[in-house]
Structures are given as structure tokens and as C-alpha cells.
């Protein structure tokens, strides 16, 4: 069986927390991934770790739309089998999570995350009960909606609902979201 390649897409406004996001990916034991960082007209934080599997794209104008344009640009550049959206204030929760996700055989999967200190996993997904960190989707289905609304993550998940989903409620949490920042700069 061929091992999937993961496109991890990170929209960023240049928060210092992007360093931890990148470090969590560099710690992965599974190495067949690319990391697409799309910076919304900002600057990368000093000390950002780099790797040959990273692609940094910079939007020439500030969109200020909760990362939606940046996610869409990242999806357009993605070359992986599956796409995973990982915001710049979140991090992969364990060095084995990409290896854990190799069991996904469906067009998309729903997995637990740690959000605000607790386990976060709901099925069926509904508005307000799912985060993009819960979702791994095939590149073909992972097209980010071309909208400028905060609820774009729900529109994305809603677009996946007609397709077969693999539920992974017993999987170790994929992502850690320390705090919901709603696109705001967070303290370093």
C-alpha cells in the first residue's frame, strides 16, 4: 500500500505561535508531508524553523478574512494525497499523529482534537461542533470555500458531508488548540 503524502496548510498573520506550529510538524515521525504556509501580508516570526518540505507564500495584499484567502491559496499549491488545515496558533498534538492518520482510507475523516484543554469530537458534525483541525480530507475534496466569513470552516465541513467519512473517535488527538483566537494576534 502506498503511504499518503500530507499537505499541511497553515494560514498565518505572522504570529509568534507559528514557531510552535512548525516545530510540531518537524517532530513528526512520519516524514511524507509538505507544509504550505501562506502569510497574509505580514512577516514571518524570527526564529522560525525551516525545512525543505516547507513552502512559504506571501499574499501581496492584506485580506483580513480569518485566513480564508490564505487557506484557498494553500490548497491550490497543495500536492499531497490529503490536506490538513493547521492554523498558526495551533500545533500537532503528538509526534505520531501523521503516522496515525495513515489508516484513513475514506475521502475524508473526522478525528478528535484538544480544544481549550478538553477533548473535542462530535458526530455528526454541525455548525459550532467541529473545527478544521478535526478534519483530514482528500486533496480533491479539501478545496477551501472562496468566502470572507468567519464560518468558512463550517462551510468547508458542510461541503464534505455528502462523501463517505471515516470516523476516528478513538484516535489520539491530532491537534492542540490552546485558545480560540478568532484571527486575532495572540501573545508570544
C-alpha angles and dihedrals in degrees: 000000000000115000112235124244115227125216107204108196119200122185110201142188091192098269116169087236088074086082091065090044091056094042091054090055094045089054092059115121090208105076107186098101143105125211116214112193115189112193117204098223095300139107128271112245117257112259095031108160114237134207135176089247092063125096117191117199123183122206109226092219133038112253099181090196103129093272095299097128090043092051090050091049090049091051090051090055095043119115101175131113090240133023126217122187111217116178120221093248094053134068140200106269101222137015090244101053097102089049088049090054092059087088090070110111100158127088088259140002138208117215136171124264135185110250123179090346098308138089111270119196128130132175129223092032115232134174107295095014100081137056128197086247088068091060135080113177136180112260091249093057098036094080106141114230115256096234137116101221130111091234092064089113089062091046088052093051091043089056089057097051097089090059129078111274128202111216117214104181093149095050117112108260111280100205140024119217106187094188138355104247100175091218095308125134109263127208116269 
